Amino acid sequence: MKILVPVKRVVDYNVKVRVKPDQSGVDLANVKMSMNPFCEIAVEEAVRMKEKGGVDEIIVVSIGPQQAQETIRTALAMGADRGILIKTDDAVEPLAVAKLLAKVVEEESPELVILGKQAIDDDCNQTGQMLGALLDWPQATFASEVAVANGKANVTREIDGGLQTISVEMPAIITTDLRLNEPRYASLPNIMKAKRKPIDVKAPGDFGVDTAARLKVLKVSEPPKREAGIKVESVAELVDKLKNKEGVI
């Protein structure tokens, strides 16, 4: 079985995001970048499947600038076999990403595509669903447990009422949630081995996909600063504040 894992290069989750003075976007100058945490979970799940047996190859694909090779190398150090970088310096929206991934799927013919449910920079949560629609493949989103056997993937997902387990025929799309696993740290020997693993560099034009933006960002602003709390003398005063000032009851 072959597994395709898309990964995204984003601002590291430990970094405090700064908004540009003109509110046109997020300031990325001299900011630490890393693999999207949900993508790390997807890579880890693919590697665990390979360790259990039945998976022949894990291919990692990323869409972004030349520096996204570092993100691919991280996935290769975790246990993936080879990488594909679709190089572009432009911001690529989820629909264009899904179209590019659909072309990669056509070329590579994987039985399973595992990707993070969303990226922590735009929080769109759209790519997996769009890819499933473009390929006409079954999809299982927000996976917290995955078991593959007999050409099917049994996926447990968290819903409002508890847990839901569904079965999808492969080939299929699976998007990962936080509780699926805890990604491993790449060991030094594996980091060194990853430097020798192949990465194919391509361009969006090689796939005939138009990545022109269809959305326009009007403004990016920081959330308002929290106001200081106040002390009340009695329960009656508390209820009065909540009802007449805050309007929450």
Secondary structure, DSSP 8 states (H G I E B T S, - for coil): -EEEEEE-EEE-TTS---B-TTSSSB--TT--EEE-HHHHHHHHHHHHHHHHSS--EEEEEEEESTTHHHHHHHHHHHT--EEEEEE-SS---HHHHHHHHHHHHHHH--SEEEEES--TTT----HHHHHHHHHT--EEEEEEEEEEETTEEEEEEEETTEEEEEEEESSEEEEE-GGG-------HHHHHHHTTS-EEEE-GGGGT------------------------SSHHHHHHIIIIIS---
